[in-house]
């Protein structure tokens, strides 16, 4: 099986779930990191410069033996199955993993309007409003889940792609790279911080970070 993973050279959670899962599972893949200019061209014509079809004109996406696969959930489940980090034979367990990834998407979508805002003062006010309201509220639902279930990981007794998603999502949100989103955002949520630290301390995650993350890139505040 020939796998290519296509994204830009940035450790965003939507891409890192699959890339890290494949790395942990020892699955051979090409980690193709395209330029922003090539991505903008692909948005216009639906193809990479080498002719590879870009489904829905979005990244990240995979090609598997030449077949393109898109969308965070589809990519994550595929990579999770290959790496043993997705409970594919457990209908309930797999749905529980899926819901965490979907909630990560919901939280990310909250930032969409402020990301698109060009007026810097308006952007600031939009993000301050998020920090005081919708953002911690959404995050609290994941914290409640962990507290209620009382498990070591989000689903069961082993790390899954749900935990990887949470670690990289909250690493991004608390990294200081997003203007007006405080690095202390996760302070009120001890269970989420515990999960994030456990993922970050995983030996293969540490290796991946050392190999692929910019040297001074902040991983987040946990």
Secondary structure, DSSP 8 states (H G I E B T S, - for coil): --EEEEEESS--HHHHHHHHHHHHTT---EEEEE-HHHHHHHHHHSB-TT--B-GGG-SSEEEETTEEEESHHHHHHHHHHHHT-S-TT-HHHHHHHHHHHHHHHHHHHHTHHHHH---HHHHHHHHHHHHHTHHHHHHHHHHHHHHHH--SSSSTTS--HHHHHHHHHHHHHTSS-STT--TTTTTT-HHHHHHHHHHHHSHHHHHHHHHHS-TT------
